[in-house]
Amino acid sequence: MKKLIKLLKFNNLQYNPNRDPQVYRRLPNEPFRIQAWLEGSGVAACKITDAAGEVLGEANVNLPGVYDQEVRFSTPGVRVVTLSISASGESASENLRLDVLDHAWVG
């Protein structure tokens, strides 16, 4: 059986939880771009939720296809969001850490 999520990109880079987290950080009101390349057939329901369960973005994607969503936060802090995909009785989810900085790095 193939995986539902073929590739996950975060801020236009292939997502790797072991990568230096600095490349994934943003300033307030700068977008975090989350893209998921999906495999399978039919239609997939895609959703991004925060830790409180609030939906930050959702869409239906014809498979195979790409789910593309931008998320912005106006205040600094660390947030964990969950990307959830479900299609044809299968489901997959991925937790992503979104760091919003107080100010730009100097140097």
N, C-alpha and C positions, 0 to 999 in steps of 0.2 A: 504494500500500500504506500502510495506517495504521501509526502507531507503536504499539508494544505498551504503552509507558508513556504515558498521556495526561497525567497530572499527578503531580508529586511534591511532597509536603509534608513538612516537617521541623520538629518542635516546633510543629505546628499553623500554620505559615506556608508559603506556596508557596516551594519551594526556589529560591534564586537565588544562584549562586556569587559574584556581585558585591556582595551585600548585606553590610552591616557584620557581621563574624563574631560580634560580641558577642551578637547575638540568638539564636545557636545554641548558646552555651556553657551548661554545667551544672556543678553542684557534685557531689562524690562521692555516689554512690547516688541521684542524681536521674535520672529516666528521660529518655532521648532517644526521642522518638516519631517513627517513620518510617512514612509512609503513601504508597502508590502506587496511583493510580487506573489500572486496566488496561482495555484494549480488546481486542476479538477474540472468539473463540468457543472453547469447549472448556474445558480446565483448564490453569491456569498453575502451574508449580512456582516458588516464590519462596524466596529464601534470602539471608541477610545473613551475610557472613564477614569476619573480621578479616584483617590483613596476614599472619598466620601460617597462615591457612587454616582456623582454628577456626570452626565454625558457631555464630553467636550467636542465630539464629532462622530457622525455616523453616516453610512452610505451602503447601498447595495451595489455589488460589482458582479458583472457577468464574467464567468470563469472560462478559460484562464484570463486573468486581468491584473490590474494594478490598483490598489487602494492608496490614495494620496490625500493626506490631511495636514493642515498647518494648525498649530496650537500656539497661543500667545498668553503670557501672564504679565500683569501690570506691576506686580510686586516681587521683590527678590525672595529667594528661598529655594528649598529643595522639595520637589514633588515627585511622587511615584504615580505613573499612569499605567493603565492596562489596555493593551491592544487585544481585542477579542474578535475572532473570526469564526463564523459557523456556516457550514454549507453541506447539504446532502447527508445529514446525520453525523458529520465530523465537526470537531471544534478544535481551535488552537488559541492559545493566549500567550502574551509576552509582556512582562513587566518592564517598564522603561523608567529610568531615573532622569528627571529634567531639572537641571540646576540653572537658576536665574541669579545672576550676579548683581551686587549693589552697584558696581561701576566697572568700567573697562579696565583691564590690566594695564599698568604703566610699565614701559620698558621694552 
